[in-house]
Amino acid sequence: VTSNGIRDMPRSQIRLTTLDGLPEFQPGDNLAAAILMAARRGGIVWRDNTVVVVAQKIVSKVEGKIVELNAVEPGERAQEFARQFDKDPRLIELVLREAKRIVRMERGVIIAETRHGFVCANAGVDRSNVPGLDRATVLPDDPDGSARALRARLQTATGVRLAAIISDTWGRPWRLGLVDCAIGVAGLPALRDYRGLPDRQGRPLHATRLALADQLAAAAGMLMEKSAGRPVVLAEGVEFRPQDGSARELVRGEEENLFR
Amino acid sequence: VTSNGIRDMPRSQIRLTTLDGLPEFQPGDNLAAAILMAARRGGIVWRDNTVVVVAQKIVSKVEGKIVELNAVEPGERAQEFARQFDKDPRLIELVLREAKRIVRMERGVIIAETRHGFVCANAGVDRSNVPGLDRATVLPDDPDGSARALRARLQTATGVRLAAIISDTWGRPWRLGLVDCAIGVAGLPALRDYRGLPDRQGRPLHATRLALADQLAAAAGMLMEKSAGRPVVLAEGVEFRPQDGSARELVRGEEENLFR
């Protein structure tokens, strides 16, 4: 039994473990180095096919994607929306700038499509857990690239084959409560494709692609308590064939979207 | 170290374990007894606050929610839709009967609201993994009740405090790939409420309710391989305050729904 308690883990088990004692991240910090240090202190043994799930918030912080709201000049549209719904016009302006397309904007909620193609509330602009009263984070420019870079550094340091996911916490149109989704993926397929495989009765399973990266993000989200500063979770025992992967696999194309 | 390999599991770890060797379920089967037997054979040690996640499909089967398609007489609307999109008119008729309201019906896809208030494809009607070519399952009448009954039986037999979730595999409007969601909940809060709690900077976390039951369903879904017959997953180490719970906590009311 190793210090993280795993011995000959059967294929039918998944273990999710938090990395504790991570610092408050600043722009320019070395995220991989901080993760390696926290893992060493926590007695983590790195194994092949461990998936490192990292909250978007700290990736945005180390990449400097923090915006001083005092430097944001709200336009007319932002001012009107802010007045109508009692919001901060600078924050609304920032959301409009981060959005490639506004999907819905009513009753005080903005649902927008980001440059990356993700559809989410406030185009990923978020004020929680950002030091300073007048700052907000925006999404990384290239979350797949962030995941790739983190994965490469961790693999070099540990000598094992890893995967990385950057996750963000989103609402859903027809369900209450937030669930984490993957916005950056490296080293594993974002979609697990069962199409063409037989079901237990030998009939083809129609239209069954599971969103593995989102399942992983949701699972890790259970441990990423929103005020407790546990933004990194390791997932061991997940079965997948290593491949480059991309969160873009999860983006529904316009022609497939029934819900515009 | 117990036979399922856990010793003094810290609070910051979650372990997901499949129950292997479950039978092909038939109407009237005792699901709790089958789970207890598989757990005994698998050397599972039951612990307080273990969450038992069960796929909807086997709950529907034991509750006899299997429909012979030959007994379904398609109406005009079903026939027209089936002709237009090359579908089985009996299956479409069944979807229309299971739906309280049709949300979208175009390009060969039916998104419907079920009697329970869930919005999902085909109102939960599903043909995969049902023995016999001309049969489909429909959702349980009262999935919360199914979860409650299962939880009560397992608690009585094991003497520990458990929670139960019935999960189904759903698509998402703006994301490709399916993710499991909770349709029945007993013994834990479906929503974990962080509203009013401070973030790391002491500012209130706005609008943060995490969909714990959906996170658990998604996590378990990683292990419920669609053709491998692993429809039950145990989750240990999840932090929650035991309470009745209900999947209805996750249903977005009409007035909160931006996406109609």
Chai-1 contact restraints between the chains, C-beta under 6 A:
chainA,res_idxA,chainB,res_idxB,connection_type,confidence,min_distance_angstrom,max_distance_angstrom,comment,restraint_id
A,V1,B,V1,contact,1.0,0.0,6.0,A-B,restraint_1
A,S12,B,T18,contact,1.0,0.0,6.0,A-B,restraint_2
A,Q13,B,T17,contact,1.0,0.0,6.0,A-B,restraint_3
A,I14,B,L16,contact,1.0,0.0,6.0,A-B,restraint_4
A,R15,B,R15,contact,1.0,0.0,6.0,A-B,restraint_5
A,L16,B,I14,contact,1.0,0.0,6.0,A-B,restraint_6
A,T17,B,Q13,contact,1.0,0.0,6.0,A-B,restraint_7
A,T18,B,S12,contact,1.0,0.0,6.0,A-B,restraint_8
A,R104,B,L258,contact,1.0,0.0,6.0,A-B,restraint_9
A,V109,B,L258,contact,1.0,0.0,6.0,A-B,restraint_10
A,V119,B,W174,contact,1.0,0.0,6.0,A-B,restraint_11
A,S128,B,D199,contact,1.0,0.0,6.0,A-B,restraint_12
A,S128,B,L205,contact,1.0,0.0,6.0,A-B,restraint_13
A,N129,B,D199,contact,1.0,0.0,6.0,A-B,restraint_14
A,N129,B,R200,contact,1.0,0.0,6.0,A-B,restraint_15
A,P131,B,Q201,contact,1.0,0.0,6.0,A-B,restraint_16
A,P173,B,P173,contact,1.0,0.0,6.0,A-B,restraint_17
A,P173,B,F259,contact,1.0,0.0,6.0,A-B,restraint_18
A,W174,B,V119,contact,1.0,0.0,6.0,A-B,restraint_19
A,W174,B,R252,contact,1.0,0.0,6.0,A-B,restraint_20
A,R175,B,L250,contact,1.0,0.0,6.0,A-B,restraint_21
A,L176,B,L250,contact,1.0,0.0,6.0,A-B,restraint_22
A,L176,B,R252,contact,1.0,0.0,6.0,A-B,restraint_23
A,G177,B,L191,contact,1.0,0.0,6.0,A-B,restraint_24
A,G177,B,R209,contact,1.0,0.0,6.0,A-B,restraint_25
A,G177,B,L210,contact,1.0,0.0,6.0,A-B,restraint_26
A,G177,B,A211,contact,1.0,0.0,6.0,A-B,restraint_27
A,G177,B,L250,contact,1.0,0.0,6.0,A-B,restraint_28
A,L178,B,L210,contact,1.0,0.0,6.0,A-B,restraint_29
A,V179,B,A211,contact,1.0,0.0,6.0,A-B,restraint_30
A,V179,B,D214,contact,1.0,0.0,6.0,A-B,restraint_31
A,V179,B,Q215,contact,1.0,0.0,6.0,A-B,restraint_32
A,L191,B,G177,contact,1.0,0.0,6.0,A-B,restraint_33
A,Y194,B,K226,contact,1.0,0.0,6.0,A-B,restraint_34
A,L197,B,S227,contact,1.0,0.0,6.0,A-B,restraint_35
A,D199,B,S128,contact,1.0,0.0,6.0,A-B,restraint_36
A,D199,B,N129,contact,1.0,0.0,6.0,A-B,restraint_37
A,D199,B,S227,contact,1.0,0.0,6.0,A-B,restraint_38
A,R200,B,N129,contact,1.0,0.0,6.0,A-B,restraint_39
A,R200,B,G229,contact,1.0,0.0,6.0,A-B,restraint_40
A,Q201,B,P131,contact,1.0,0.0,6.0,A-B,restraint_41
A,L205,B,S128,contact,1.0,0.0,6.0,A-B,restraint_42
A,L205,B,K226,contact,1.0,0.0,6.0,A-B,restraint_43
A,T208,B,K226,contact,1.0,0.0,6.0,A-B,restraint_44
A,R209,B,G177,contact,1.0,0.0,6.0,A-B,restraint_45
A,L210,B,G177,contact,1.0,0.0,6.0,A-B,restraint_46
A,L210,B,L178,contact,1.0,0.0,6.0,A-B,restraint_47
A,A211,B,G177,contact,1.0,0.0,6.0,A-B,restraint_48
A,A211,B,V179,contact,1.0,0.0,6.0,A-B,restraint_49
A,D214,B,V179,contact,1.0,0.0,6.0,A-B,restraint_50
A,Q215,B,V179,contact,1.0,0.0,6.0,A-B,restraint_51
A,Q215,B,A218,contact,1.0,0.0,6.0,A-B,restraint_52
A,Q215,B,G221,contact,1.0,0.0,6.0,A-B,restraint_53
A,Q215,B,M222,contact,1.0,0.0,6.0,A-B,restraint_54
A,A218,B,Q215,contact,1.0,0.0,6.0,A-B,restraint_55
A,A218,B,A218,contact,1.0,0.0,6.0,A-B,restraint_56
A,A219,B,A219,contact,1.0,0.0,6.0,A-B,restraint_57
A,G221,B,Q215,contact,1.0,0.0,6.0,A-B,restraint_58
A,M222,B,Q215,contact,1.0,0.0,6.0,A-B,restraint_59
A,K226,B,Y194,contact,1.0,0.0,6.0,A-B,restraint_60
A,K226,B,L205,contact,1.0,0.0,6.0,A-B,restraint_61
A,K226,B,T208,contact,1.0,0.0,6.0,A-B,restraint_62
A,S227,B,L197,contact,1.0,0.0,6.0,A-B,restraint_63
A,S227,B,D199,contact,1.0,0.0,6.0,A-B,restraint_64
A,G229,B,R200,contact,1.0,0.0,6.0,A-B,restraint_65
A,L250,B,R175,contact,1.0,0.0,6.0,A-B,restraint_66
A,L250,B,L176,contact,1.0,0.0,6.0,A-B,restraint_67
A,L250,B,G177,contact,1.0,0.0,6.0,A-B,restraint_68
A,R252,B,W174,contact,1.0,0.0,6.0,A-B,restraint_69
A,R252,B,L176,contact,1.0,0.0,6.0,A-B,restraint_70
A,L258,B,R104,contact,1.0,0.0,6.0,A-B,restraint_71
A,L258,B,V109,contact,1.0,0.0,6.0,A-B,restraint_72
A,F259,B,P173,contact,1.0,0.0,6.0,A-B,restraint_73
